[in-house]
Amino acid sequence: MALLKALYFLLLTASNTLALPSIAKPHRLSAVVREGSKLLVDGKQWKAVGPNVYWLGLDENVTPPTGEPYDPATKASYPTKERVTEIMAMVNALGGTMIRAHTLGVSTGNPLSIWPAKGVVNEEAFKSIDWAVYQAGLYGVHLLVPLVDNYDYYHGGKYNFLRWAGFDFTQSRDSNNPGIQQFYTNATIVATFKDYIKTLLTHRNQYNNLTYAEDPTIFAYESGNELLGPVWGDMNCPADWVRDIAKYVKSLAPNKLFFDGTYGINKTHLDIEEVDVFSDHFYPIDTKKLNAGIEAVESAGKVYYAGEYDWVGTSGGDSLESFYQILESSPTVGGDSFWSLFGRNGPDCNTFVNHSDGFTLQYGNPNNTAYTNSRIQLIRKHFIAMSQGKTIDPGEPLPPVPCPAPPPQRPRI
C-alpha cells in the first residue's frame, strides 16, 4: 500500500510538471485587486479566507530522514512535497481561498534560509517555496506572504537584520530595549532589508517560470508579522517605514496588494496610500476590538483583515460565532485566517504533525474530539459563507482529504 501511494504521488507530480506550459500562462490564477474597501477577482468581490500555515517554506516540527537537510540547533527542515500538496487540498475542503504563509517570505539567519547570512543566497531554500507557490496555484489557493517577523524565530526576523548591522540583540534579552527600533530607522538596516526583499521577489519559480513578483498566486505581501516596538502592544512601527517598504514592494511588484503587518490598527498609518489592507490578531477573540478596528479602516476607505485568531477558544474572550457574525456582515472586511493548519507527515499517511502552541488544527485526524470537529465545521461554514455567499448546515460532515492528496478539482479563478 505504501508503495502504491508513493507511485500515485510521483505520477501526480509528473503530470503536473508535464502541464507546465499551460499552467504558466493561460490558466494561472487571476490577480486580486482592491477597489476601496473591497477585494476583487475578475471584477467580482473576493474574500481572503483560509488558514495560517507558517511552515510551508521551512518547518520546525518534523525531524527528516538521515541525509536530508536539517539544522539541529533550531530543529529546522524543509517540508516534504506531500505535506505541502495535502495542505492545498485541505484548504479546498474547508472552502478557503488563501493561505497566510510566514516562511514563504520570512527566511533569514538559519543555515536553511534564503539568506543564511547577510547577502548570501541559499538557492536550496527556494525549492520548497517554489513547490508551495506552484501547488497553491494548481489548487486555486492565493497566498499572503509576510516579509519579516517581529520575533527571533527559527525562520528569522528583525533580530537577524539588527545583528548583521552590529547590534548584539536577542529577543530574550532585548525585546524591551529601545535600540531594537533601529530595525525601522537605521538606513543601513533598511537598505539591507530591501536587498532581501529584492532577492525574494525577483526569484523565478522553477515550476512555472514566473518570478514571485509576477505570479498572481501570491496576491499580497505583508510588511511583517506582528510588528511593534519595545513595549508590547505599542504598535510602534513607524509610518514612514511602512510607507517606504510598501513603495519599494510595489516598485518591484506593482500588481501586488500590500498589507500593514503592524500588530494592531495604528491610526497614523491609515493615510498611507500604498497600503491596501490593515489587520489585527485576536488572542483571545475580542469583538469590541474587532468592531473598533473595522470602523477605523472603513473611515480610511481600505480593507480590514483578521490575520490570526484563536479558533479553539482556550484563551477565553468572546465566542467564535459572534466573531464570525461581525466578519460576515461588514462590507469592509476582506477576510480572515485562523491559526493554524497542519496535516499528515507525508509521505507517511498515518501520522499527523503536531505543534505545541495549543492552536493546531489537524484536518481529518480520526483522533479529533467531537468538540474539535464541531469547531472545524464552524470554520468551514464561515469560509463558505464568506467565499461563496452560501449557507450550509454547521453539522455537515467534513469532506475527506485522501492521502496522498488528489489532483486539483477546484476551478482556477
KAGIMO-V567972 format. One record per residue. RES is the residue in three letters. SS is DSSP state (helix for helix, strand for strand, loop for the rest). PSI is psi in whole degrees, -180 to 180 (NA if undefined). D_LAST is the distance of its C-alpha to the last C-alpha in whole Angstrom. Layout:
BEGIN
res=[RES RES]
ss=[SS SS]
psi=[PSI PSI]
d_last=[D_LAST D_LAST]
END
This chain:
BEGIN
res=[MET ALA LEU LEU LYS ALA LEU TYR PHE LEU LEU LEU THR ALA SER ASN THR LEU ALA LEU PRO SER ILE ALA LYS PRO HIS ARG LEU SER ALA VAL VAL ARG GLU GLY SER LYS LEU LEU VAL ASP GLY LYS GLN TRP LYS ALA VAL GLY PRO ASN VAL TYR TRP LEU GLY LEU ASP GLU ASN VAL THR PRO PRO THR GLY GLU PRO TYR ASP PRO ALA THR LYS ALA SER TYR PRO THR LYS GLU ARG VAL THR GLU ILE MET ALA MET VAL ASN ALA LEU GLY GLY THR MET ILE ARG ALA HIS THR LEU GLY VAL SER THR GLY ASN PRO LEU SER ILE TRP PRO ALA LYS GLY VAL VAL ASN GLU GLU ALA PHE LYS SER ILE ASP TRP ALA VAL TYR GLN ALA GLY LEU TYR GLY VAL HIS LEU LEU VAL PRO LEU VAL ASP ASN TYR ASP TYR TYR HIS GLY GLY LYS TYR ASN PHE LEU ARG TRP ALA GLY PHE ASP PHE THR GLN SER ARG ASP SER ASN ASN PRO GLY ILE GLN GLN PHE TYR THR ASN ALA THR ILE VAL ALA THR PHE LYS ASP TYR ILE LYS THR LEU LEU THR HIS ARG ASN GLN TYR ASN ASN LEU THR TYR ALA GLU ASP PRO THR ILE PHE ALA TYR GLU SER GLY ASN GLU LEU LEU GLY PRO VAL TRP GLY ASP MET ASN CYS PRO ALA ASP TRP VAL ARG ASP ILE ALA LYS TYR VAL LYS SER LEU ALA PRO ASN LYS LEU PHE PHE ASP GLY THR TYR GLY ILE ASN LYS THR HIS LEU ASP ILE GLU GLU VAL ASP VAL PHE SER ASP HIS PHE TYR PRO ILE ASP THR LYS LYS LEU ASN ALA GLY ILE GLU ALA VAL GLU SER ALA GLY LYS VAL TYR TYR ALA GLY GLU TYR ASP TRP VAL GLY THR SER GLY GLY ASP SER LEU GLU SER PHE TYR GLN ILE LEU GLU SER SER PRO THR VAL GLY GLY ASP SER PHE TRP SER LEU PHE GLY ARG ASN GLY PRO ASP CYS ASN THR PHE VAL ASN HIS SER ASP GLY PHE THR LEU GLN TYR GLY ASN PRO ASN ASN THR ALA TYR THR ASN SER ARG ILE GLN LEU ILE ARG LYS HIS PHE ILE ALA MET SER GLN GLY LYS THR ILE ASP PRO GLY GLU PRO LEU PRO PRO VAL PRO CYS PRO ALA PRO PRO PRO GLN ARG PRO ARG ILE]
ss=[loop helix helix helix helix helix helix helix helix helix helix helix helix helix helix helix helix helix loop helix helix helix helix helix loop loop loop loop loop loop loop strand strand strand strand loop loop strand strand strand strand loop loop strand strand loop loop strand strand strand strand strand loop loop loop loop loop loop strand loop loop loop loop loop loop loop loop loop loop strand strand loop loop loop loop strand strand loop loop loop helix helix helix helix helix helix helix helix helix helix helix helix helix helix loop loop loop strand strand strand loop helix helix helix loop loop loop strand loop loop loop loop loop loop strand strand strand loop loop strand strand loop loop helix helix helix helix helix helix helix helix helix helix helix helix helix helix helix loop loop loop strand strand strand strand strand loop loop strand loop loop loop loop loop loop loop loop helix helix helix helix helix helix helix loop loop loop loop loop loop helix helix helix helix loop loop loop helix helix helix helix helix helix helix helix loop helix helix helix helix helix helix helix helix helix helix helix helix helix helix helix loop loop strand loop loop loop loop loop loop strand loop loop loop loop loop loop strand strand strand strand strand loop loop strand loop strand loop loop loop loop loop loop loop loop loop loop loop helix helix helix helix helix helix helix helix helix helix helix helix helix helix loop loop loop loop strand strand strand strand loop strand loop loop loop loop helix helix helix loop loop loop loop loop loop loop strand strand strand strand strand strand loop loop strand loop helix helix helix helix helix helix helix helix helix helix helix helix helix loop loop loop strand strand strand strand strand strand strand strand loop loop loop loop loop loop strand loop loop helix helix helix helix helix helix helix helix helix helix loop loop loop strand strand strand strand strand strand strand loop strand strand loop strand loop loop loop loop loop loop loop strand loop loop loop loop loop loop loop loop strand strand loop loop loop loop loop loop loop helix helix helix helix helix helix helix helix helix helix helix helix helix helix helix helix helix helix helix loop loop loop loop loop loop loop loop loop loop loop loop loop loop loop loop loop loop loop loop loop loop loop loop loop]
psi=[-45 -40 -41 -40 -42 -41 -40 -44 -38 -40 -40 -46 -44 -42 -37 -42 -40 -27 9 -46 -42 -32 -41 -26 -76 -19 12 164 148 154 148 131 163 135 104 -123 20 146 137 146 121 39 -4 146 139 140 135 91 136 -166 164 129 86 -18 10 -28 -32 127 163 9 -9 131 118 169 154 134 -19 153 133 137 101 -26 -36 -1 31 142 166 134 150 158 -38 -42 -43 -46 -41 -38 -40 -41 -36 -39 -42 -44 -33 -9 17 165 -12 171 137 121 97 -52 5 -12 -36 105 76 149 -3 145 -23 5 168 -46 88 -28 166 120 0 118 126 99 -27 -35 -26 -18 -47 -34 -45 -46 -43 -45 -43 -47 -38 -43 -42 -37 2 29 120 161 134 125 111 153 -21 160 146 -19 170 60 172 -31 -1 175 -162 -25 -28 -46 -36 -45 -38 -25 7 6 117 71 142 155 -42 -31 -29 16 -24 10 123 -20 -20 -15 -12 -25 -37 -27 -20 120 -38 -42 -43 -41 -40 -42 -40 -36 -40 -45 -42 -42 -43 -53 -25 -3 139 124 128 -20 -28 0 22 142 162 -25 -32 -34 116 -10 -43 100 -18 152 145 135 -34 180 117 47 134 -172 -148 -8 125 129 7 -12 28 69 104 137 -37 -38 -46 -46 -44 -47 -40 -44 -40 -44 -43 -21 -31 -34 76 -18 5 147 159 128 138 115 16 141 89 166 101 110 -20 -8 -12 -21 10 112 -38 -12 127 -35 138 145 166 163 155 97 91 -180 131 100 -28 -45 -39 -50 -41 -41 -44 -43 -42 -45 -38 -38 -24 -4 27 -173 142 144 130 101 -28 149 158 104 -16 -41 8 -19 8 -153 -163 168 152 -35 -44 -35 -49 -36 -41 -46 -39 -23 -14 127 -14 -19 123 -6 -173 159 122 161 122 161 137 158 -149 165 59 143 1 110 2 -7 128 142 137 148 143 15 -4 -2 21 123 114 97 128 6 120 -16 1 143 166 -37 -46 -46 -32 -35 -40 -40 -38 -41 -47 -44 -43 -46 -42 -37 -41 -46 -27 -8 23 152 125 160 126 -16 4 133 146 132 135 149 109 160 123 161 148 166 152 133 -18 134 141 136 NA]
d_last=[35 34 34 32 29 30 30 26 25 26 25 21 22 23 21 18 20 21 18 17 18 15 12 14 13 11 8 8 5 6 9 10 13 16 18 21 21 17 14 11 8 8 11 11 12 10 13 13 15 16 19 21 21 24 25 22 24 28 29 32 33 33 36 35 37 40 39 36 35 37 38 41 42 38 37 34 32 29 27 26 23 24 24 21 19 20 19 15 16 18 15 13 16 17 14 13 10 12 15 18 20 23 25 22 24 27 29 32 36 36 37 33 32 30 33 36 38 38 36 36 33 33 30 30 29 25 25 24 22 20 19 18 15 15 14 12 10 10 10 7 9 10 14 16 19 23 25 29 30 33 35 37 34 34 31 33 33 35 38 38 38 41 43 42 43 46 46 47 45 43 41 44 47 45 43 45 46 46 46 42 41 42 38 37 40 42 41 41 39 36 36 36 33 31 32 30 27 28 28 25 23 24 24 22 20 22 19 17 19 18 19 18 19 16 14 11 10 13 12 16 20 22 26 27 27 30 32 35 39 42 42 40 38 39 36 38 35 36 34 35 34 30 30 32 29 26 27 28 24 23 25 24 20 20 16 16 17 21 22 25 26 30 31 31 31 33 34 35 32 30 31 30 27 25 24 21 21 24 25 27 28 30 33 34 32 33 32 35 33 30 31 33 30 28 30 31 27 27 30 29 26 23 21 22 21 23 23 25 27 29 28 31 33 36 37 38 36 35 33 29 29 30 28 25 26 27 23 22 24 24 22 22 21 17 17 19 20 23 25 25 23 25 25 27 29 28 29 31 30 33 33 30 30 32 32 35 34 34 30 29 27 27 24 26 29 32 34 33 35 34 34 31 29 29 28 25 25 25 22 20 21 20 17 16 18 16 12 13 16 18 21 22 26 26 28 26 26 23 21 23 21 23 25 24 20 19 17 13 12 9 6 4 0]
END
